[in-house]
Amino acid sequence: MQNHVAEVRAFNRFYTGVIGVLHQGVLDTPYSLTEVRVLFELAQRDHMETGELRRLLGLDAGYLSRMLGRFETDGLIVRERSAADGRRQVAGLTEAGRATFATLDERSATQVRGLLEEVGEEDRQRLVASMAAIQEILTRAPKARPYVIRPPRPGDLGWVVHRHGVLYSQEYGWGEDFEALVARIVADYVDAHDPGRDAGWIAEVDGERAGCVFCVHKDDETAQLRMLLVEPSARGMGIGGRLVEECLRFARAAGYRRIMLWTRDVLTGARRIYRAAGFEPVGEEAGDGFVEEIWARDL
């Protein structure tokens, strides 16, 4: 945990330096970051109660009052009593205030555009997806995101091996032997690939790989589901079940009469997906700290 705390603090120092919020004036203006944020909130509506503004931004009442007083002196806002409740005060931007905010908004967009122009398209997508992940995790408010299921492309098979090695090491402590096993499975898939009998799928969320599964030939009547994986950031979206459905659909179309898979008893999330898709355990054997299980179902 302490290492993570240090990493987050280091990122905060780095990013505040990148966007220049440590300067007294933000975006070459006489306004601080907090003042710019107040102008932003006021620009989103015609009028806003000052109490609501204070609660939204977590500001001290006296500090906000002094700030609004300065804005009023500069001709950026007007303040008046609420028509609904005379005890409350509302504030709104003047034409000069909206013009000032428009300048700030355009300078901010130009600054970010300049940052992104120096980054390649692939890294740009990673950057934006990572920012969305930070927001989603810290607000604890995951949003529904669209995803696509597609056939593998060049580079995907290497990603399959890499992500299996990384994730299962982090989550279960499985080491190089497991990663080597996945690498062999991938190599066998390439060496023996028959498009009519074998297929694979990659799930993508926001342009980033988020999961995979493969259907391969076991024998003339039996297909085998292999290497189901869903990234932690994409779990809970139904991607695992959708990948398994795609595997079952392909196996039926390819003429298989049965499909089986290997899993381990500790993979509780995957086992829930398999059971929901109609698989049942049909055999097991002891492994090193876990139980190897065979699951199967008719097609």
N, C-alpha and C positions, 0 to 999 in steps of 0.2 A: 504493500500500500504506500509506504513512504516514497519508494521510487516513482510510483504513479503520480503522487502529489508533486514531486519535484518536476516531473515531465510536464504536467499541466501548467505549473507556474512558469516554466521556461517557455512554453508555447505562448502564454499570455504576454510575457515580456517581448517575445519576438514579434507577435502580431500587432501589439499596440505600437511598436516601433515602425512596422511596415506601413500602417495606415495613418501614422502621425498624430495619434490622440494624446501623446505626451506633450505636444506643443501647447503653448498658452492659447493660441488661436487655431481653430480647426479649419482646414481647407483655405488657408490664407484669408481668414476673416477674424474679426475681433471677438468671436464667440467661442466659448468652451464647448466640449463634447456634450455636457449636460444641457447647455443652452440650445445647442443644435437639436438635441433630442426633443426638447420642449417645443421648439418651432415645428419639428416634424409632426408631433402629435396634434398640434393646433391646425396644421395644414390639412389634416385628414377629415376635418369637419368644419362647419361654419362657426359654431360656438361650442365651448366645453366648460363644464363646471371646474373651477380651480381645485375643489376638493377631489374630484375624480382624477384630475391630472396629477395631483400630489400622490394619491394612492397608486395610480398606474406606474409611476416612475419611482416610488419609494422615497420621495423627497421630504425634507423638513419643511413645515409650513412657513416658517419665517424666511428660510432660504428661497423658497419658491416665490413668496411675496416680493422679496427684494429683486429677484430676477425679473418678474413680471413688471415691476415698477420701472426697471431699466428699459425693458422693451417698450413700455408705454411712453417713456421719455423720448426714446428713439423713433417713435411713431410707427412701431411694428405691430402693436396690438391695441385693442380697446377693451376696457373692463366695465362691466355694468352689473346691476343686480338681476338675479334670475326672475323672469316673469312668473315662473311657477312657484318659487319660494324666495321671498325677499331677503331671507337670511343667507342665501347662497349667492356667490359671485360667479359670473361666467366671463370667459375671455375668448376673443376671436382675433384673427389676423386682419390687419388693414391691407389695402392694396399694396402699400409699401412693404408690409410684412410678407405677403405672398410673393412679391418680386424678390425679396431677400431670400426666402426659402427656395424659390426656383433656382436662384444662382447657386445656393449651397447644394441643392440636389443635382444640378448639372455638373458641378465640380466633383462631387462624390462619384458620379457615374463615370466621369472622365478618368478619375484616379484609378478606379477598379478596372476600367477598360484597358488602361495602360499596363496594369499588372498582368491581366489575362493575355494581352497580345504577346507577352514574352514567354508564354507557356504553350507547348504543343497541344493539339486537340485531345489526345488521349490523356495527358496529364491534367488538362483542364476539366475533363469529365470526372476524373478521380478527385480533383480538388473540390468541385461542386458537390459531388456525392458525399465526400467526407464531411463537408460543412453541414449538409442536410442530416447526416448521421449524428453529428454533435448536437444539433438542435433537437432532434428527435429523442435522443437518449437523455439529455439534461432536462427536457420539459416533460419527459415520461408520457408523451402523447403521440404514439406512433400513428401515422396516417396511412390510409390505404393507398398503395402505389401500384400502378400497372406493371406487369411483367410479360415477357415473351419467352416462348419455348422454341428453340431452333436447333438445327443439326450442328455438329461440331465444325469449327473452322480451323485453319492453321493457327497453331499456338494453344488451342483449347486443351489438347491432350496433355501437354506439359503442365498447364494450369491444374488439370485434374490431379495429377500426381503431387504437385506442389501443395495444393490446398488440403488434400487428404493428409499429407505428412505434417503440415503445420497444425491443422485443427485437431487432429486426433492426438497429437503430442500435447497440445495445450489442454485439451479437455479430458483426456484419459491417460496421458503419460506413455502412449505407445511410441516406440522409437523407430530406428532405421529399418528394422525387420519389417514392420508394417508398411512403411513407405516403399521398401523394395518390393513387397508383395503387390502393392498397387501398380508399381511400375511394370512388373511382369504381366499383370492383367491387361494393362493398356497395350503393352507390346504384343501380346497374344491377340488382342482385338484387331490391331493393325495388320498383323501377319496373316490372320485367318479370316479377314473381313469378307463376308458375302453380303452385298447390299440387300439381297432378298431375305436373308435370315438373321442379319445382325444390324443393329442401329444404336445410335447414341443421341442424347439431347442435352443441350446447355440451356439453363434458365438465365435470363438477364433482367436486372432491375436498374432502371435509370442508366442503361448502357453499360452496366458493369456485370460481369459474371457473378451469379448468385447461387448456382446449383447445377447438378448434373445427375444423369443416370444412364445405364447402358443395358441393352437387351442382346444377349449372345446365344449362340447355338450350344446346347448341352448334348442333345442327341436328336434323332429325327423327329421325335414327338414332343420333346421338352426344351423349352427356352429357359435361360437363366438371367435373372435381374441382378445387375452388378453395379457397385460403386455409386449408390445413391448418396448424395451429399447436398446439404443446404447450408449456406453461409449463416452464421449467427444473426447478422443484420437483417436477413430476409426470412427468418423463422416466424411462424405465426401467420403467414400470408397465404398458406395453402399450396405453396410451391412444391413441397415434398409429395403431397397427394396427387398433384397435377402431373408431376414427372412419372409417378408410378402408373397413373392412368394411361399416359402416353405409351409406356412400356407394354402394358396389357393390350392396348389397341393394336400396336404393331405385331405383337406375338400372335394374336388371333388372325390378323390379316396374312401373316406369314405361314399360316397353316399349323402352328403348334397346337397341341391338345392340352398341354400342361405347362406350368411355369414354376420354377423354384428359385430359392435364394439362400445364401448364407448370411447370418448376422450373429451378433453377440448379445448375451443377456443384458449387458450394461447399456446397450443402445436403446433406452426406453422410448425416446421420441420416434425413432425409426420403426420400432416394433409396433407402436400405436398406428402408424401410417400403414404398415403391412396388414395389420389385423382389420383396419377399416376398409382395405382394398380386397378383403376376402381370403387372405393368406392365413394358414394355420401352421403351428409348429408340428413337424413330423419326425424329428430326430434331433439328437444333441450329443456332444462329446465334450469332455473337460478340456479347457485350455489353461494357459498360464495366468491365473487370477480372474478368469471369466469362463463362461460356458459358450462354446460354439453351438449355434442352433441352425437347423435346416427348416425352412418354411416352404410351403407349396400350396398351390390351388389349381383346380381345373379351369380350363378356358372355355 
